[in-house]
Amino acid sequence: MKVTAEICVIPMGAGVSVSAYVAACQPILEGAGLKPQMHAYGTNVEGEWDDVFAAFKRCHEIIHDQGVPRVFTTIKVGSRTDRQQGNEDKIASARRAGEQRQH
């Protein structure tokens, strides 16, 4: 099943700056072919359910491997069966709707 998802990992007990830990997840997501799009409060991905959640698990593992005792993660997942729609499609659709409202 194809899904779009957002992950926000929060290393706990790692100090105030967590960007290095978040950055460690990017190669995992890219390597899984999930087309990650990082933003200020998380990362959007798209792919097969099992691939997405295997990559999310690996993100936890790599952060723990770097000595972080606790990782808190929020995940949002969406799927649809009526058509394929990736993150870029969703963004483009929202932009078009915004442009139409301005006219």
Short mmCIF file of the C-alpha atoms (twelve columns), coordinates in Angstrom:
data_MODEL
# 
_entry.id   MODEL 
# 
loop_
_atom_site.group_PDB 
_atom_site.id 
_atom_site.type_symbol 
_atom_site.label_atom_id 
_atom_site.label_alt_id 
_atom_site.label_comp_id 
_atom_site.label_asym_id 
_atom_site.label_seq_id 
_atom_site.Cartn_x 
_atom_site.Cartn_y 
_atom_site.Cartn_z 
_atom_site.pdbx_PDB_model_num 
ATOM 1   C CA . MET A 1   0.000  0.000  0.000  1 
ATOM 2   C CA . LYS A 2   1.353  3.418  -0.962 1 
ATOM 3   C CA . VAL A 3   1.354  6.040  1.790  1 
ATOM 4   C CA . THR A 4   2.411  9.568  2.391  1 
ATOM 5   C CA . ALA A 5   3.724  10.227 5.866  1 
ATOM 6   C CA . GLU A 6   5.285  12.831 8.081  1 
ATOM 7   C CA . ILE A 7   7.809  11.995 10.775 1 
ATOM 8   C CA . CYS A 8   9.113  14.257 13.495 1 
ATOM 9   C CA . VAL A 9   11.812 12.675 15.667 1 
ATOM 10  C CA . ILE A 10  12.673 14.311 18.966 1 
ATOM 11  C CA . PRO A 11  15.815 12.973 20.643 1 
ATOM 12  C CA . MET A 12  15.385 13.312 24.397 1 
ATOM 13  C CA . GLY A 13  18.323 13.632 26.721 1 
ATOM 14  C CA . ALA A 14  20.536 14.848 23.875 1 
ATOM 15  C CA . GLY A 15  20.712 18.525 24.781 1 
ATOM 16  C CA . VAL A 16  19.112 21.568 23.220 1 
ATOM 17  C CA . SER A 17  20.346 21.205 19.638 1 
ATOM 18  C CA . VAL A 18  19.107 18.051 17.954 1 
ATOM 19  C CA . SER A 19  19.802 18.900 14.296 1 
ATOM 20  C CA . ALA A 20  22.680 16.407 13.991 1 
ATOM 21  C CA . TYR A 21  20.387 13.582 15.066 1 
ATOM 22  C CA . VAL A 22  17.622 14.671 12.715 1 
ATOM 23  C CA . ALA A 23  20.172 14.953 9.896  1 
ATOM 24  C CA . ALA A 24  21.280 11.357 10.562 1 
ATOM 25  C CA . CYS A 25  17.812 10.202 9.462  1 
ATOM 26  C CA . GLN A 26  17.960 11.869 6.052  1 
ATOM 27  C CA . PRO A 27  20.321 9.330  4.407  1 
ATOM 28  C CA . ILE A 28  18.121 6.528  5.759  1 
ATOM 29  C CA . LEU A 29  14.994 8.030  4.227  1 
ATOM 30  C CA . GLU A 30  16.772 8.787  0.949  1 
ATOM 31  C CA . GLY A 31  18.315 5.315  0.819  1 
ATOM 32  C CA . ALA A 32  14.854 3.790  1.216  1 
ATOM 33  C CA . GLY A 33  13.700 5.754  -1.845 1 
ATOM 34  C CA . LEU A 34  11.117 7.728  0.140  1 
ATOM 35  C CA . LYS A 35  11.726 11.169 -1.450 1 
ATOM 36  C CA . PRO A 36  12.140 12.978 1.877  1 
ATOM 37  C CA . GLN A 37  11.132 16.634 2.063  1 
ATOM 38  C CA . MET A 38  12.479 18.140 5.264  1 
ATOM 39  C CA . HIS A 39  10.661 21.135 6.733  1 
ATOM 40  C CA . ALA A 40  10.897 23.097 9.962  1 
ATOM 41  C CA . TYR A 41  8.932  20.617 12.064 1 
ATOM 42  C CA . GLY A 42  9.553  17.253 10.451 1 
ATOM 43  C CA . THR A 43  10.028 15.409 7.184  1 
ATOM 44  C CA . ASN A 44  7.464  14.279 4.635  1 
ATOM 45  C CA . VAL A 45  8.013  10.983 2.814  1 
ATOM 46  C CA . GLU A 46  6.130  8.773  0.394  1 
ATOM 47  C CA . GLY A 47  6.454  5.097  -0.428 1 
ATOM 48  C CA . GLU A 48  5.225  1.627  0.369  1 
ATOM 49  C CA . TRP A 49  3.916  1.128  3.917  1 
ATOM 50  C CA . ASP A 50  6.534  -1.455 4.922  1 
ATOM 51  C CA . ASP A 51  9.412  0.605  3.460  1 
ATOM 52  C CA . VAL A 52  8.268  3.762  5.238  1 
ATOM 53  C CA . PHE A 53  7.939  2.115  8.634  1 
ATOM 54  C CA . ALA A 54  11.181 0.152  8.266  1 
ATOM 55  C CA . ALA A 55  12.963 3.449  7.599  1 
ATOM 56  C CA . PHE A 56  11.277 5.077  10.595 1 
ATOM 57  C CA . LYS A 57  12.467 2.190  12.760 1 
ATOM 58  C CA . ARG A 58  15.994 2.603  11.407 1 
ATOM 59  C CA . CYS A 59  15.871 6.327  12.290 1 
ATOM 60  C CA . HIS A 60  15.166 5.392  15.903 1 
ATOM 61  C CA . GLU A 61  17.967 2.854  15.859 1 
ATOM 62  C CA . ILE A 62  20.568 5.274  14.470 1 
ATOM 63  C CA . ILE A 63  19.675 7.945  17.002 1 
ATOM 64  C CA . HIS A 64  19.913 5.441  19.861 1 
ATOM 65  C CA . ASP A 65  23.237 4.221  18.408 1 
ATOM 66  C CA . GLN A 66  24.516 7.791  18.808 1 
ATOM 67  C CA . GLY A 67  23.931 7.581  22.557 1 
ATOM 68  C CA . VAL A 68  20.478 9.133  22.861 1 
ATOM 69  C CA . PRO A 69  18.602 7.289  25.617 1 
ATOM 70  C CA . ARG A 70  15.092 8.207  24.475 1 
ATOM 71  C CA . VAL A 71  13.452 9.145  21.173 1 
ATOM 72  C CA . PHE A 72  9.948  10.554 20.937 1 
ATOM 73  C CA . THR A 73  8.379  10.497 17.476 1 
ATOM 74  C CA . THR A 74  5.158  11.748 15.991 1 
ATOM 75  C CA . ILE A 75  3.992  10.170 12.761 1 
ATOM 76  C CA . LYS A 76  1.123  11.120 10.468 1 
ATOM 77  C CA . VAL A 77  0.160  8.675  7.716  1 
ATOM 78  C CA . GLY A 78  -2.277 8.933  4.862  1 
ATOM 79  C CA . SER A 79  -3.284 6.529  2.125  1 
ATOM 80  C CA . ARG A 80  -5.817 6.575  -0.647 1 
ATOM 81  C CA . THR A 81  -7.190 3.983  -3.002 1 
ATOM 82  C CA . ASP A 82  -8.958 6.159  -5.577 1 
ATOM 83  C CA . ARG A 83  -5.752 7.441  -7.224 1 
ATOM 84  C CA . GLN A 84  -2.045 7.918  -6.728 1 
ATOM 85  C CA . GLN A 85  -1.065 11.233 -5.202 1 
ATOM 86  C CA . GLY A 86  2.375  12.111 -3.928 1 
ATOM 87  C CA . ASN A 87  3.509  14.978 -1.750 1 
ATOM 88  C CA . GLU A 88  4.387  17.180 -4.735 1 
ATOM 89  C CA . ASP A 89  0.883  16.650 -6.137 1 
ATOM 90  C CA . LYS A 90  -0.672 17.704 -2.841 1 
ATOM 91  C CA . ILE A 91  1.456  20.849 -2.641 1 
ATOM 92  C CA . ALA A 92  0.682  21.796 -6.243 1 
ATOM 93  C CA . SER A 93  -3.047 21.266 -5.669 1 
ATOM 94  C CA . ALA A 94  -3.038 23.508 -2.585 1 
ATOM 95  C CA . ARG A 95  -1.104 26.216 -4.446 1 
ATOM 96  C CA . ARG A 96  -3.560 26.128 -7.352 1 
ATOM 97  C CA . ALA A 97  -6.473 26.444 -4.948 1 
ATOM 98  C CA . GLY A 98  -4.795 29.439 -3.311 1 
ATOM 99  C CA . GLU A 99  -4.208 31.098 -6.663 1 
ATOM 100 C CA . GLN A 100 -7.864 30.575 -7.647 1 
ATOM 101 C CA . ARG A 101 -9.014 32.237 -4.416 1 
ATOM 102 C CA . GLN A 102 -6.916 35.304 -5.213 1 
ATOM 103 C CA . HIS A 103 -8.571 35.864 -8.582 1 
# 
